[in-house]
Each structure stands twice: as C-alpha cells, then as structure tokens.
Amino acid sequence: MMSTLMRNNSGFGWDPIGKTFTAHEDVWKDYLKDCIGAIDGTHIPASVKGRDVSSYRDRHGNISQNVLAACNFDLEFMYVLSGWEGSAHDSKVLSDALARKNGLKVPQGKYYLVDCGFPNRRKFLAPYRGVRYHLQDFAGHGNDPKNEKELFNLRHASLRNVIERIFGIFKSRFTIFKSEPPFLFKTQAELVLACAALHNFLRKECRSDEFPVEPTDESSSSSSVLPNYEDNDHEPIVQTQEQEREDANIWRTNIGSDMWRNANN
C-alpha cells in the first residue's frame, strides 16, 4: 500500500524493503537515493499555568507545545523532540535538536525535506520561496508548473507530504492530543514521546496498519505562494554559514534545472 501511495502522490515509487525510490526519471535516482524523509513541527494542545502561559501561546492564539518530528517514507518517526513552547519557531526547535548530545543525527550524505520555515541547507532541502508550492495550487487544467522552480516545488511538496500524513495519523490514533491533557507539563511532553514510540511499534508489527488520516493545518502560509523571507527581516532563526547557504542553493538549483530539462526533453 505504501508503494502505491508514494507513487500516486509523487510520481516515484518507494520500496519499503530496499529503502530506496524507484524513480521513473533517471536523473532523480542521483538525488532521491539520499533523501531519507521529512521534518516539520506540529502543535499539540498543552496545559500550562502562571507566567508560562504567554510563551506557550502559538500563532493561532492557542496554548500548545511545539513538537519537532522527523519521519521516513514508511510513516515511522525517526526523531521526536517535544516540550518546546508553542510560540517557538520551528527553526529554533531544530537548532536545539541538532545541538543536543543525543539529538537529531543526519547520516553523512543524506538529507531531509523541510518547508519554508527552515533555511535551505545540505542536510535539509527546502523549497523555493516566492514560488507556488502547495499541491492544490497545481491541481486542475492549466495549473501545471511553468518553470523549473515551480516544478521543483511541486515534486518537493509531493514527497514532503509524508510528514503531514504522519501527523494526521498520530493525532487521529491518539485522540488525547485533541485537547489539553490534565497532567503536569513534563508528563505531557513525555506522553508525546511514548505515543510516538507506540506508533512506530504498530507500523512495524502490524503491516496492514491502516488508519484514517485527520487533516492537519500545519502549513506555514495560507497563501499559494511561499513568502520570500530572504528578501525581508523574517529570516529563520537557524544560523547558517553563508558559504553553506550558497552551496545548498546551488545544489537545489542543479536539481531543479536537471528536472526541468528532463521534463521538457
């Protein structure tokens, strides 16, 4: 089922046994073989008291904890960091995950897909800003990608959708996270980790594990065009060396150019 799902959503098949993509286009075999999943943050209702309340109020005005997660294409969590304030930017939470002694580790030469809330880096491939991105924006007659950046964003969004799916499954499966849990906050954060581990157990041991997906509203922008943060004062918090940023942008440009050239041959 997973192979069919990934093929329908992205145009590429995911082989859950070999842990590789079976790309229809040869050019993609050089890139997708090193993509190991997607990363994003999600908000879970939290119960906090006193002066902590304001810092846990997210951009929607709700009291929540910001949970960062990395997942693979088998819909399994690879890493979860819970307990951050709802007001924290995703990129700040990622910085913390990378700085921890037992934090997020990205194997040499591999990378995750991320959204525009994170800067583009060699281990975290982000979409183009200021360009159409969301899948629904490419649906329907006449909405095909018009240039290499739009084509890249479409393919990127199709693959990164796996993180939205796992969040939807997680929240549908563990309905306790639909409202504020009546526990100490430390317990609330630990409960997220325990349920993530249980989710992985069910995915591994119950191969027929099918669960209705609850839609999530995790997109960083309601607009069909991603905001161009690089042109204003809203640069994400993760501090990236200028040379690293330039190298990552060249890498992304090469992928997009090869993709566009291949699609038009």
ABEGO torsion letter per residue (X at the ends): XAAAAAAAAAGBBBBAAAGBBBBABAAAAAAAAABAEBBBBBBBBBBBBEAAAAAABBAAGBBBBBBBBBBBAAGBBABBBBGBBAABBAAAAAAAAAABAABBBBBBGBBBBBBAABBBBAABBBBBBGBBABAAAABEBGABBABAAAAAAAAAAAAAAAAAAAAAAAAAABAAAABBBBBBAAAAAAAAAAAAAAAAAAAAABAABBBBBBBBBABABABABBBBAAABAABBABBBBAAAAAAAAAAAAAAAAAAAAAAAX
